[in-house]
Amino acid sequence: MPFYDFSKDLPVAQKTEKQVARILEKLYRAKILDFEDTYKYDILASLNGKNFTVEVKEDFTCEFTGNVGLEFSCRGHDSGIRTTEATYYIYKIHTKSDGIQFVVHTTKAIKKMIENKKYFRIVNGGDEGSDSMNYLFKYNVFVKDGVMLKKYMGNKKDY
């Protein structure tokens, strides 16, 4: 579960970024060039001589709500999907029935989902006082438009 405290959540996010990097290396033989950790992107990687960038997100609450949140505003300013320069979004989603899923979308595809109003509502969330605003997608809708990178159930020794 998230702590809703940036200083406590940051190490969890960095661990997830490293998990995603290992998946990209193992499954796709991508070369990880850098971890950026800015609003622009989290991972810079290369595949077949072409660089690409990845924004990594983790949704712990989907396990209880069946929904996936996507931030677009924080503290009254654009953030998340509105400011990223990443080529791809990779979500680590905790689910009750399917375990942990790693789902990839192009950033363009997510923006198209928003444009087409595939989210079902907008909610406030995040750290206390952050006034983070999120598009909320039903889990099935969100993963339908993405590609499963790795389905994980059970043994965490893989990471």
Rosetta silent file (secondary structure, phi, psi, omega in degrees, C-alpha in Angstrom):
SEQUENCE: MPFYDFSKDLPVAQKTEKQVARILEKLYRAKILDFEDTYKYDILASLNGKNFTVEVKEDFTCEFTGNVGLEFSCRGHDSGIRTTEATYYIYKIHTKSDGIQFVVHTTKAIKKMIENKKYFRIVNGGDEGSDSMNYLFKYNVFVKDGVMLKKYMGNKKDY
SCORE:     score description
SCORE:     0.000 S_00000001
   1 L     0.000  147.274  175.342    0.000    0.000    0.000 S_00000001
   2 L   -71.171  152.552  177.872    1.161    3.550   -0.583 S_00000001
   3 L   -87.608  -16.224 -173.209    2.104    5.595    2.450 S_00000001
   4 L    57.068   40.081  177.714    0.726    8.821    0.944 S_00000001
   5 L  -147.186  111.622 -172.446    3.963   10.428    2.083 S_00000001
   6 H   -51.120  -44.400 -176.167    6.433   11.265   -0.694 S_00000001
   7 H   -65.128  -30.372  177.634    9.538   10.531    1.380 S_00000001
   8 H   -85.616  -32.059 -178.844    8.245    7.051    2.267 S_00000001
   9 H   -76.202  -27.401 -175.589    6.774    6.322   -1.177 S_00000001
  10 H   -57.967  -48.152  178.958    9.938    7.277   -3.108 S_00000001
  11 H   -61.137  -34.053  177.467   11.986    4.152   -2.206 S_00000001
  12 H   -65.987  -43.945  179.674    9.019    1.946   -3.184 S_00000001
  13 H   -63.748  -41.118  179.803    8.741    3.754   -6.532 S_00000001
  14 H   -65.831  -36.552  176.451   12.480    3.412   -7.182 S_00000001
  15 H   -64.199  -41.875  179.032   12.303   -0.330   -6.474 S_00000001
  16 H   -64.951  -38.738  176.980    9.421   -0.651   -8.952 S_00000001
  17 H   -60.559  -40.734  178.255   11.408    1.261  -11.578 S_00000001
  18 H   -67.030  -36.676  175.949   14.252   -1.247  -11.169 S_00000001
  19 H   -61.425  -46.454 -179.903   11.769   -4.142  -11.515 S_00000001
  20 H   -62.709  -41.486  178.891   10.452   -2.662  -14.754 S_00000001
  21 H   -59.964  -42.667  178.987   14.018   -2.152  -16.011 S_00000001
  22 H   -64.740  -38.398  177.568   14.807   -5.833  -15.344 S_00000001
  23 H   -63.678  -44.414  178.919   11.652   -6.906  -17.190 S_00000001
  24 H   -61.924  -39.826  178.591   12.616   -4.740  -20.191 S_00000001
  25 H   -67.136  -46.413 -175.916   16.128   -6.230  -20.149 S_00000001
  26 H   -71.855  -48.212 -174.119   14.957   -9.847  -19.771 S_00000001
  27 H   -80.120  -34.123 -172.119   11.920   -9.897  -22.063 S_00000001
  28 H  -118.571   -3.372 -176.808   13.015   -7.466  -24.761 S_00000001
  29 L    58.894   31.928  175.700   16.799   -7.301  -24.372 S_00000001
  30 L   -71.995  151.592  175.821   16.518   -3.548  -23.947 S_00000001
  31 E  -104.150  123.598  179.071   19.543   -1.705  -22.644 S_00000001
  32 E   -82.924  121.934 -176.847   18.836    0.591  -19.677 S_00000001
  33 E   -97.404  -33.683 -175.584   20.736    3.854  -20.192 S_00000001
  34 E  -167.376  153.549  169.095   19.548    5.987  -17.266 S_00000001
  35 E  -109.517  116.565 -172.847   17.035    6.475  -14.477 S_00000001
  36 L   -90.011  -45.937 -179.893   15.796   10.073  -14.723 S_00000001
  37 L    54.274   47.395  173.283   13.200   10.407  -11.919 S_00000001
  38 L  -128.520 -178.184  177.649   11.794   13.730  -13.129 S_00000001
  39 L   -66.875  -18.012 -176.369    8.426   14.779  -14.504 S_00000001
  40 L   -71.951  -50.106  179.301    9.769   13.995  -17.992 S_00000001
  41 L  -172.223  171.506  179.353   10.239   10.228  -17.575 S_00000001
  42 L  -105.613  -38.173 -175.770   11.672    7.590  -15.235 S_00000001
  43 E  -128.829  134.609  169.377   13.727    5.305  -17.491 S_00000001
  44 E  -107.932  125.636 -177.077   15.756    5.946  -20.628 S_00000001
  45 E  -136.642  169.516  179.388   16.369    2.734  -22.562 S_00000001
  46 E  -135.319  140.250  176.642   17.500    1.560  -25.970 S_00000001
  47 E  -139.822  124.107 -179.015   16.259   -1.266  -28.170 S_00000001
  48 L    52.749   39.014  176.756   17.792   -2.120  -31.534 S_00000001
  49 L    80.781    2.111  179.724   19.682    1.175  -31.505 S_00000001
  50 E  -112.809  128.602  178.296   16.603    3.325  -30.857 S_00000001
  51 E   -80.317  147.268  173.243   16.150    5.172  -27.581 S_00000001
  52 E  -146.472  161.067 -178.366   12.804    5.303  -25.792 S_00000001
  53 E  -122.371  152.017 -175.616   11.569    6.615  -22.462 S_00000001
  54 E  -133.107  134.027  168.344    9.288    5.082  -19.849 S_00000001
  55 E  -100.142  127.901 -177.737    7.128    6.503  -17.086 S_00000001
  56 E  -108.462  129.537  178.273    6.631    3.893  -14.347 S_00000001
  57 E  -130.286  154.896  176.962    3.530    3.890  -12.139 S_00000001
  58 E  -133.759  131.015  178.497    2.226    1.512   -9.502 S_00000001
  59 E  -116.461  105.983  179.647   -1.394    1.154   -8.446 S_00000001
  60 L   -82.390  -30.941 -170.065   -1.811   -0.583   -5.099 S_00000001
  61 L   -80.647  -13.223  178.063   -5.486    0.250   -4.576 S_00000001
  62 H   -56.524  -32.013  179.064   -6.794   -1.540   -7.660 S_00000001
  63 H   -56.948  -29.851 -177.426   -6.705   -4.703   -5.552 S_00000001
  64 H  -104.063  -29.214 -174.141   -9.498   -3.239   -3.420 S_00000001
  65 H  -104.500  -24.337 -174.493  -11.329   -0.913   -5.811 S_00000001
  66 L    77.874   13.335 -177.271  -11.007   -2.551   -9.231 S_00000001
  67 E  -121.989  155.794  175.263   -9.904    0.832  -10.603 S_00000001
  68 E  -119.267  128.182  179.931   -6.662    2.297  -11.966 S_00000001
  69 E   -98.187  144.256  179.655   -5.812    5.933  -11.251 S_00000001
  70 E  -132.922  109.482 -176.120   -3.901    8.213  -13.603 S_00000001
  71 E   -69.976  141.584  175.100   -2.666   11.542  -12.204 S_00000001
  72 E  -134.529   -9.518 -179.524   -3.016   14.708  -14.255 S_00000001
  73 E  -152.627  143.657  178.437   -2.767   17.520  -11.684 S_00000001
  74 E  -148.661  131.641  179.465   -0.993   18.090   -8.365 S_00000001
  75 L    53.698   35.437  176.339   -0.974   21.138   -6.077 S_00000001
  76 L    81.434    8.332 -179.181   -2.939   23.083   -8.680 S_00000001
  77 E  -125.314  151.887  174.376   -0.490   22.427  -11.534 S_00000001
  78 E   -57.487  143.163  178.036   -0.462   20.039  -14.465 S_00000001
  79 L  -155.396 -177.107  173.919    1.434   16.839  -13.679 S_00000001
  80 H    55.588 -125.800 -175.037    1.558   13.172  -14.641 S_00000001
  81 H   -61.371  -24.380 -179.553    0.035   12.423  -18.021 S_00000001
  82 H   -80.496  -20.211 -175.975   -0.180   16.137  -18.861 S_00000001
  83 L  -117.291  -13.417 -176.706    3.537   16.824  -18.386 S_00000001
  84 L   -61.454  148.553  172.383    5.325   13.552  -19.163 S_00000001
  85 L  -113.376   11.615 -177.969    7.659   13.312  -22.117 S_00000001
  86 L   -69.774  147.069  174.841    7.778    9.508  -21.885 S_00000001
  87 L   -75.383  -38.293 -176.261    7.175    7.342  -24.926 S_00000001
  88 E  -130.363  152.676  168.523    5.548    4.627  -22.808 S_00000001
  89 E  -111.603  128.699  172.888    3.714    4.233  -19.503 S_00000001
  90 E  -119.243  119.900 -179.112    4.280    0.978  -17.662 S_00000001
  91 E  -103.320  132.016  168.468    1.901    0.300  -14.782 S_00000001
  92 E   -98.434  111.346 -172.796    2.485   -2.245  -12.042 S_00000001
  93 E  -114.155  124.493  176.622   -1.079   -3.038  -11.003 S_00000001
  94 E   -89.539  123.324  179.783   -1.968   -5.030   -7.902 S_00000001
  95 E  -125.279  157.204  179.116   -5.188   -6.991   -8.413 S_00000001
  96 L   -73.440  -47.212 -172.886   -7.155   -9.360   -6.251 S_00000001
  97 L   -91.058  -29.734 -174.127   -7.826  -12.033   -8.870 S_00000001
  98 L  -106.290    6.010 -178.216   -4.905  -11.670  -11.304 S_00000001
  99 E    72.102 -145.802  179.676   -2.021  -10.947   -8.919 S_00000001
 100 E   -97.308  130.368 -178.718    0.458   -8.297  -10.006 S_00000001
 101 E  -118.184  140.313  171.000    0.303   -7.215  -13.624 S_00000001
 102 E  -110.394  115.991 -174.875    2.781   -5.102  -15.603 S_00000001
 103 E  -121.680  132.560  179.445    0.878   -3.328  -18.395 S_00000001
 104 E  -111.595  140.004  172.857    2.388   -1.051  -21.030 S_00000001
 105 E  -132.653  149.236  165.599    0.651    1.667  -23.048 S_00000001
 106 E   -71.490  150.554  177.250    2.090    4.247  -25.363 S_00000001
 107 H   -61.966  -36.967  177.369    1.610    7.677  -23.869 S_00000001
 108 H   -59.643  -41.214 -179.200   -0.282    8.603  -27.040 S_00000001
 109 H   -65.015  -40.696  178.523   -2.700    5.706  -26.455 S_00000001
 110 H   -64.832  -42.047  178.447   -3.396    6.824  -22.883 S_00000001
 111 H   -63.127  -34.252  176.504   -4.030   10.383  -24.045 S_00000001
 112 H   -68.148  -38.733  176.353   -6.429    8.974  -26.649 S_00000001
 113 H   -60.522  -40.122  178.574   -8.229    7.000  -23.894 S_00000001
 114 H   -67.666  -46.849  179.085   -8.652   10.267  -21.994 S_00000001
 115 H   -56.900  -38.494  179.783   -9.790   12.126  -25.103 S_00000001
 116 L   -85.986    6.861  177.148  -12.362    9.380  -25.717 S_00000001
 117 L    54.006   46.618  176.259  -13.448    9.593  -22.062 S_00000001
 118 L   -76.913  -14.304  173.129  -12.751    5.942  -21.294 S_00000001
 119 L   -74.266  157.536 -177.463  -12.256    6.939  -17.655 S_00000001
 120 L  -107.520  -12.608  172.720  -15.434    6.881  -15.596 S_00000001
 121 E  -170.311  170.209  176.848  -14.740    9.737  -13.192 S_00000001
 122 E  -112.421  133.468 -177.572  -12.173   12.158  -11.812 S_00000001
 123 E  -130.659  157.245  174.706  -11.067   11.791   -8.180 S_00000001
 124 E   -94.074  137.832  179.466   -8.866   13.578   -5.687 S_00000001
 125 E  -163.304 -170.635  177.769   -6.076   11.485   -4.139 S_00000001
 126 L    95.293 -166.216 -178.753   -2.409   11.290   -3.231 S_00000001
 127 L   -59.309  150.222  177.105   -0.422   12.740   -0.350 S_00000001
 128 L   -57.405  129.461  178.859   -2.252   14.884    2.192 S_00000001
 129 L    84.276   -4.936 -177.680   -2.386   18.452    0.896 S_00000001
 130 L   -78.777  -22.099 -178.142   -1.252   17.503   -2.618 S_00000001
 131 L    50.018   40.860  179.234   -4.723   17.956   -4.083 S_00000001
 132 E   -70.214  135.513  177.699   -3.761   15.404   -6.755 S_00000001
 133 E  -111.500  137.142 -174.243   -6.395   14.870   -9.409 S_00000001
 134 E  -134.296  140.196  166.622   -6.682   11.538  -11.183 S_00000001
 135 E   -77.386  136.881  179.480   -8.618   10.032  -14.046 S_00000001
 136 E  -112.148  122.013  179.714  -10.133    6.799  -12.760 S_00000001
 137 E  -111.735  142.905  168.235  -10.406    3.856  -15.171 S_00000001
 138 E   -64.789  140.347 -177.659  -12.060    0.516  -14.567 S_00000001
 139 H   -50.850  -50.843 -176.751   -9.296   -2.107  -14.476 S_00000001
 140 H   -61.104  -37.235  178.387  -10.671   -4.074  -17.456 S_00000001
 141 H   -67.206  -44.028 -176.714  -10.947   -0.928  -19.587 S_00000001
 142 H   -64.853  -47.353 -176.678   -7.420    0.185  -18.718 S_00000001
 143 H   -75.589  -24.911  179.731   -5.675   -3.124  -19.436 S_00000001
 144 H   -59.407  -37.419 -178.443   -7.722   -3.831  -22.577 S_00000001
 145 L   -88.701    3.441 -179.817   -5.998   -0.972  -24.389 S_00000001
 146 L  -113.857 -173.984  177.864   -2.535   -1.995  -23.142 S_00000001
 147 E  -123.996  131.239  179.411   -0.131   -4.905  -23.523 S_00000001
 148 E   -74.925  120.320  176.805    0.708   -7.242  -20.662 S_00000001
 149 E   -83.646  -45.576 -177.211    4.471   -7.263  -20.090 S_00000001
 150 E  -154.625  128.745  175.110    4.564   -9.740  -17.276 S_00000001
 151 E   -99.520  128.656 -173.601    1.895  -11.461  -15.313 S_00000001
 152 E  -128.571  124.136  173.952    3.035  -12.185  -11.790 S_00000001
 153 L  -139.490  127.234  173.061    1.311  -14.271   -9.165 S_00000001
 154 L    96.559 -106.746 -166.941    2.926  -15.707   -6.090 S_00000001
 155 L   -70.986  113.141 -178.874    6.707  -15.946   -5.844 S_00000001
 156 H   -81.491    2.462  179.142    8.375  -12.537   -5.570 S_00000001
 157 H   -64.874  -15.857  177.214   11.833  -14.079   -6.027 S_00000001
 158 H   -62.761  -19.408 -175.155   11.526  -13.130   -9.710 S_00000001
 159 L  -119.337    0.000    0.000   12.347   -9.599   -8.678 S_00000001
